[in-house]
Amino acid sequence: MTKETTDKKELADMMEKTARGPFAPVYPILAERFYRESFLKKGLCIDIGSGGAQLGLAIGKISDFEIISLDINKYALEYARKNAMSMGLGAKFSALCGDVMELPLDSESVDLCVSRGSFWFWEDGVKAFAEIYRIMKPEAKAFIGCGFGTKEILEKVIEQMKALNPEWNAKRLKMFQDNPVEKYEGFLQAAKIKNYTIEDNETGRYIIFSKPLN
């Protein structure tokens, strides 16, 4: 096993441990909100940079959406498949190993795009948002960002993460400081996305946009 392979597997293991532990309460809260605000009852939902697909599967659990889990790390997708099966959602779940900058999906094929925590790491923000917009159907909705749902959940996560990584919250805050809202506004404008809002508050940041009817 090469060092790169080992690193990817260790990263997937760490992400899954965190998702099942301190972050576990976050996904149902976000899923309920995104499902409700999409104004859609069914269709195709993609969880971008999904890790173990906790967000996408939480949406699948409360809706008739079919779920695609997309991640560049194949070891993360192994967890996603296992999680889908354990939740009884295997029949409406699929996994794709790929990069957000070159999504392996047809144009105008997806109804709901969600992502939590991956946008910090995209190599080309303009290309990534343009790709997401490309695969969205008319009237599709996207929720892209990093958040914890409520202030109370964030406070609990911070407390629990202290035991695992004392520097975690300082790094979290620095991530926001190093990546200001204006940076993402520039990405969206360059990607020719007009119908967007950016929520930026103490619980996190979410970029929300839709695709108008042709």
N, C-alpha and C positions, 0 to 999 in steps of 0.2 A: 504494500500500500504506500503510495507516494505521500509526501508531506502535504501537498495540496488536497489530496483526497482525505487525509486525516483531519486537516483543518476544517474542511467542509462538513465532515461528519460530526466533529466536535461542536461546530457552530450550530448545526441542526439539533444536536442533543441538548445544548444549552438553551436554545430558543424554545424547544418543546418543554423543558423543565420549567422555564419561566412562565410560559403560556398556561401550563396546567397548574402552576402554583400561584404566585402573587397576582398575575394578570388575569386569572380565570374569571373574576366577576366582570371584567371589562367587556368581553365579547357579547354576551346577551344584551347588555344595555345598548351598545352600538348597533347591533343587529336589529333590534326592535325599532330603533329610531330610523335607520336607513331604509328598512322595509316599509315603515309607515310613510316616510317622506318621499319615497319613490312613487307612490300612488299607483303601484303595480301589484297585481296579485300573483302573477306567474311569469315565466319567461326564462331567460338564461342570465345567470349572475356569475361574474368572474371575480375571484379574490386574488388580487395581484400582489406578488411578494408574500404569498400566503403563509409560509412556514407550514405548520401543521393544520392549516385551514380552519382554525378556530372561529374566525369571523364569518367566513363563507358558510361553514356548517351550521353556525348559530342562525344564520338567515334561512338556510335550508330546513332547519328544524321547525320554524314557525310559518313556513310558506310553501307554495307549490313551485318555487324556483328550482330549476336544475342548476347545479353548482359546478363551476370549473375552478380548480385550484392551480394557480400558476406560480412557479418559483424557479429560480435559476439553479437552486441547490436540489439535486435529486434525492438527497438523504432527507431533506425536509418533506419532500413529497411522499416518501415512504411512511412518515408519520401521518400525513394527511390521509392517505389511503386507509391506514389502520383506524384512524379516528372516524372516518366516514362509515366504515364497516361496524365499528363498535356502537355507533349511534343509530344504526339501522338505515343509513342514508346511501348505502352503496349503489343502489339502483339509479339514483339521480345525481351521482357524483362522478367526475372524471378529473384526472390530473394531467397537467402539461408542464414539461420542463422547458423553460424558455425565458427570454429577456423582454422586459417591458418595452424596450426600444425597437423590438421587431416581433410583435405579437403574432403567434402562429394561428391567427383566426381571420375569417373573412370580414370584409368591410360590412358595417351595418348588420352585425350578427348578434350583438349582446344588448340586453335590456338594462342591466344594472352592473356597474363597475364599482368595486369597493377595494380599499387598500388601507391597512393600518401599519405604519412604521417603516414602510419600504422606501418612501419618496426621498428620505435623506440620502440614500445611497445610489440613486440613479445617476449614471455617468453623463447623460445628456437630457436635461429636464425638458427642453423644447421638443425633442424627438419623442420622449416618453409620453408627454401629454398629447402630442399629435397622433400617436399610435392609439392611445386610449380613445380619443375622439373619433378616429377612423372606424374602430370596431363597434362604436355605439350606434344603435338604431335611432331613427328619428323619435323623439320624445323619451329616449333613454336618459338615465340619471347616473352621475358619478359622485362618489364620496371618497376623496383621496386625502390622506393626512396621517395624523398621529394624535390620538386622544384617549382619555380614560373615562369618558362618559359623564361622571359627576365629580365634584370636588371631594366628596366623602370617599369615593373609591380611590381617587388619586392619593389622598392622605394615607389610606391603608396600604396602598402599593408602596409608597415611599418608605413607610415604616418597615414593611416586610423585606424590601430590597436592601435596606441597610445591613441586614444580617448576611446577605449574600454578597453584596458589593457596596461598601461604605461610600464609594465615589459615584454611585449610579445617579443620584439626583443632580449632583453638580454637572455631570456629563450631559444629562437630559436638558438642563437649562441652557448649557453652552450650545447644544445642538440648535435650539431655537434662536439664540443670539447670533450664531454664525450663519444662519439661514433665514434672513428677515423676510417678512411678507412681500416686500417689494421684489425680491428675487423671483418669487413664484408668480407674481403678477407679470413680470417680464416673460417668463416661460409661457404663460397662458396667452399673452398677447402675440408673441412670436408664433405660437401654434395656431393662431387665428380662432381662439376660443373666446366668444364674447359673453355668453350667458353664464357668468360665474359669480360666486361670492366666496370670500375667504373669512372663515371664522377663526379668530385668534384670541384665546382667553386663557384663564388659569388652568383649565382642564386639558388644553391642547390646541391643535390647529387642524382645521379641515377645509379643504378646497372642494366646493360643491358646484357642479355645472351640469347642464343638460344640453341635449341636441335638439334644435327646433325641427319642425316638420319641413320637408323640402318645399 
